[in-house]
Amino acid sequence: MGNAGRIGRARTIAALELARVYWGNDAWTENNRGQLPMLARRRADPAVVPAPEAVERAAGITRLGYGVQDPEYRQGLIDEVRRCYEEIIEDPSATVDMGGRIKEVVRYVVDPLNRVPGMRELLTPTVLDTLDAYYGGRWRVQHVRMWRIGHLTEEQRQVHHYGNLWHCDQHPTSTLKFFVQLNEGVTAEGGAFRMHSVPSTRRIMRSGYLGQHRVVGPARGMLDDPARVVPFDAPAGFGAFCNTTRCLHRAGIPPEGTTRGMAQFTFAPADTRNPTDDPFQGVAADPNVAEGKFA
């Protein structure tokens, strides 16, 4: 690398670190600028008047960056989804291994929306009400995913394989994800997905978090501090909204001999009222769930 290249790289790193300190997350300026004011304007002039309890849930998600809730699924729905998931996840014609260095450690279902009938029922009126309150009624389903992760050894878990290292996603900060727990018995010690709140993420970013492999100073002790980390250890059938751009998060690692399954819906702002009679209208299979890509 020539001198000009080194200077350019140094400037890029400096710009990223300044953005990280200023915004309190790792998503650069373009993913932060104007997003929260835009959401505030939409909530102030909503396309649909949300229920008061939904407004309270949405306010908590905005403040903390996450919110765990009971979607109030009908009896037997999660069992049906889990049985279908367990059948499909072993079918090589319907899944793709997407690990980087250890390909078989994570497996995604290709087009779960159309392969798993119960997926459409996972967005219940309770979930839709929360989305309407969060987005002022103007949102869309960006994509739907379902995957299984397996155990990593102590050596393997030092490297990024399936989001197992603390990170923020690179989406606009108006993006919101909804995770649905598929397995029973998921615990903080047993591989639960885990998050930091927005205030905790901001503090860590400003205390020495310089990237997945560059954590210095006080941030080193904050990342895995049990007083800060929020594990998604709710029972199967519970859901967790998480703004994965504003919140540091990582996949928990299942114990040896076990796996963990998850369904995920990603939402983004839309220009018009979401047709809640069919929130999946126009949603295609996720193109990033394919051989040679990383979801």
DAZI-V637522 format. One record per residue. N is the residue number from 1. RES is the residue in one letter. PSI is psi in radians with two decimals (NA if undefined). NEAR is the number of other C-alpha atoms within 12 Angstrom. Layout:
N,RES,PSI,NEAR / N,RES,PSI,NEAR
//
This chain:
1,M,2.26,8 / 2,G,3.07,8 / 3,N,-0.71,9 / 4,A,-0.69,10 / 5,G,-0.72,11 / 6,R,-0.70,12 / 7,I,-0.75,13 / 8,G,-0.72,14 / 9,R,-0.70,15 / 10,A,-0.68,14 / 11,R,-0.69,14 / 12,T,-0.78,15 / 13,I,-0.73,18 / 14,A,-0.71,16 / 15,A,-0.73,19 / 16,L,-0.74,25 / 17,E,-0.63,27 / 18,L,-0.74,21 / 19,A,-0.69,25 / 20,R,-0.79,33 / 21,V,-0.75,25 / 22,Y,-0.86,20 / 23,W,-0.36,33 / 24,G,0.33,34 / 25,N,-3.08,46 / 26,D,0.54,42 / 27,A,0.27,36 / 28,W,2.95,29 / 29,T,-0.72,25 / 30,E,-0.43,18 / 31,N,-0.13,24 / 32,N,-0.69,28 / 33,R,2.14,19 / 34,G,-0.11,16 / 35,Q,-0.84,26 / 36,L,-0.73,25 / 37,P,-0.65,16 / 38,M,-0.76,24 / 39,L,-0.70,35 / 40,A,-0.72,21 / 41,R,-0.71,18 / 42,R,-0.65,28 / 43,R,-0.58,30 / 44,A,-0.43,19 / 45,D,1.20,20 / 46,P,2.59,27 / 47,A,-0.33,24 / 48,V,2.46,28 / 49,V,1.99,24 / 50,P,2.78,29 / 51,A,2.59,23 / 52,P,-0.69,15 / 53,E,-0.56,19 / 54,A,-0.66,30 / 55,V,-0.72,29 / 56,E,-0.75,20 / 57,R,-0.77,31 / 58,A,-0.65,38 / 59,A,-0.68,25 / 60,G,-0.70,24 / 61,I,-0.69,35 / 62,T,-0.75,36 / 63,R,-0.81,21 / 64,L,-0.43,28 / 65,G,-0.06,40 / 66,Y,2.89,41 / 67,G,2.14,40 / 68,V,2.33,32 / 69,Q,2.78,32 / 70,D,1.98,27 / 71,P,-0.10,32 / 72,E,0.95,22 / 73,Y,2.62,27 / 74,R,2.69,18 / 75,Q,2.25,12 / 76,G,-0.22,15 / 77,L,-0.85,26 / 78,I,-0.62,35 / 79,D,-0.73,21 / 80,E,-0.80,22 / 81,V,-0.75,36 / 82,R,-0.72,31 / 83,R,-0.75,20 / 84,C,-0.75,27 / 85,Y,-0.79,37 / 86,E,-0.54,28 / 87,E,-0.82,18 / 88,I,-0.66,29 / 89,I,-0.33,34 / 90,E,0.00,21 / 91,D,1.89,18 / 92,P,-0.33,16 / 93,S,-0.22,18 / 94,A,0.04,27 / 95,T,2.94,29 / 96,V,2.35,34 / 97,D,2.18,34 / 98,M,0.30,29 / 99,G,2.68,31 / 100,G,-1.19,22 / 101,R,-0.49,18 / 102,I,1.57,21 / 103,K,-0.65,21 / 104,E,-0.03,26 / 105,V,-0.31,33 / 106,V,2.32,38 / 107,R,2.22,40 / 108,Y,2.51,44 / 109,V,2.29,43 / 110,V,2.13,34 / 111,D,1.04,31 / 112,P,-0.46,34 / 113,L,-0.62,33 / 114,N,-0.08,22 / 115,R,-0.45,25 / 116,V,1.78,30 / 117,P,-0.68,20 / 118,G,-0.15,25 / 119,M,-0.67,34 / 120,R,-0.46,32 / 121,E,-0.13,29 / 122,L,-0.30,36 / 123,L,1.52,39 / 124,T,2.96,29 / 125,P,-0.61,24 / 126,T,-0.76,27 / 127,V,-0.76,40 / 128,L,-0.67,41 / 129,D,-0.71,30 / 130,T,-0.75,44 / 131,L,-0.73,52 / 132,D,-0.71,43 / 133,A,-0.67,36 / 134,Y,-0.72,51 / 135,Y,0.13,45 / 136,G,0.48,38 / 137,G,-0.03,38 / 138,R,1.66,36 / 139,W,2.92,36 / 140,R,2.72,34 / 141,V,2.10,35 / 142,Q,-0.84,28 / 143,H,2.89,32 / 144,V,2.32,40 / 145,R,2.74,42 / 146,M,2.34,44 / 147,W,2.94,43 / 148,R,2.37,39 / 149,I,2.68,39 / 150,G,-3.04,34 / 151,H,2.53,28 / 152,L,2.46,33 / 153,T,2.94,18 / 154,E,-0.69,12 / 155,E,-0.76,10 / 156,Q,-0.60,20 / 157,R,-0.03,24 / 158,Q,-0.18,17 / 159,V,2.59,20 / 160,H,2.11,26 / 161,H,-0.85,34 / 162,Y,0.76,37 / 163,G,0.43,32 / 164,N,-0.11,35 / 165,L,2.60,30 / 166,W,2.28,42 / 167,H,2.85,34 / 168,C,2.52,40 / 169,D,2.88,31 / 170,Q,1.01,22 / 171,H,2.87,28 / 172,P,2.53,31 / 173,T,-0.03,38 / 174,S,-0.08,41 / 175,T,2.43,39 / 176,L,2.45,40 / 177,K,2.59,39 / 178,F,2.00,43 / 179,F,2.36,42 / 180,V,2.16,46 / 181,Q,2.17,40 / 182,L,-0.47,38 / 183,N,2.52,36 / 184,E,2.74,24 / 185,G,0.33,23 / 186,V,2.19,30 / 187,T,2.91,24 / 188,A,-0.65,24 / 189,E,-0.31,17 / 190,G,0.54,26 / 191,G,0.38,34 / 192,A,2.50,38 / 193,F,2.47,40 / 194,R,2.64,40 / 195,M,2.75,45 / 196,H,2.54,40 / 197,S,2.92,36 / 198,V,-0.85,35 / 199,P,-0.68,25 / 200,S,-0.74,33 / 201,T,-0.80,40 / 202,R,-0.77,32 / 203,R,-0.74,29 / 204,I,-0.74,40 / 205,M,-0.55,42 / 206,R,0.12,29 / 207,S,0.20,26 / 208,G,0.12,26 / 209,Y,1.98,34 / 210,L,0.20,30 / 211,G,3.01,29 / 212,Q,-0.58,27 / 213,H,0.21,15 / 214,R,1.48,17 / 215,V,2.14,22 / 216,V,2.94,19 / 217,G,-2.63,16 / 218,P,-0.48,18 / 219,A,-0.52,27 / 220,R,-0.68,23 / 221,G,-0.29,19 / 222,M,-0.57,27 / 223,L,-0.76,37 / 224,D,0.37,26 / 225,D,2.05,18 / 226,P,-0.44,16 / 227,A,-0.31,14 / 228,R,-0.64,25 / 229,V,2.37,31 / 230,V,1.85,35 / 231,P,2.44,34 / 232,F,1.39,40 / 233,D,0.44,33 / 234,A,2.83,27 / 235,P,2.83,24 / 236,A,2.39,33 / 237,G,-0.16,40 / 238,F,2.75,33 / 239,G,2.70,37 / 240,A,2.04,41 / 241,F,2.43,41 / 242,C,2.28,46 / 243,N,1.61,43 / 244,T,-0.10,45 / 245,T,-0.64,40 / 246,R,-0.28,46 / 247,C,2.18,47 / 248,L,2.44,47 / 249,H,2.88,39 / 250,R,2.76,33 / 251,A,2.35,40 / 252,G,2.75,38 / 253,I,2.05,39 / 254,P,2.59,30 / 255,P,2.75,22 / 256,E,2.36,16 / 257,G,0.03,15 / 258,T,2.88,20 / 259,T,2.93,31 / 260,R,2.34,40 / 261,G,2.61,42 / 262,M,2.51,44 / 263,A,2.56,41 / 264,Q,2.34,36 / 265,F,2.32,38 / 266,T,2.33,35 / 267,F,2.64,40 / 268,A,2.79,31 / 269,P,2.64,31 / 270,A,2.83,25 / 271,D,-0.35,18 / 272,T,2.98,19 / 273,R,2.33,24 / 274,N,2.31,29 / 275,P,1.55,21 / 276,T,-0.20,25 / 277,D,-0.42,14 / 278,D,1.41,18 / 279,P,-0.20,34 / 280,F,0.14,28 / 281,Q,2.16,16 / 282,G,0.01,15 / 283,V,2.11,23 / 284,A,2.99,19 / 285,A,2.45,22 / 286,D,2.05,27 / 287,P,-0.31,20 / 288,N,-0.11,21 / 289,V,1.50,29 / 290,A,2.72,23 / 291,E,2.31,23 / 292,G,-0.01,15 / 293,K,2.96,16 / 294,F,2.08,23 / 295,A,NA,29
//
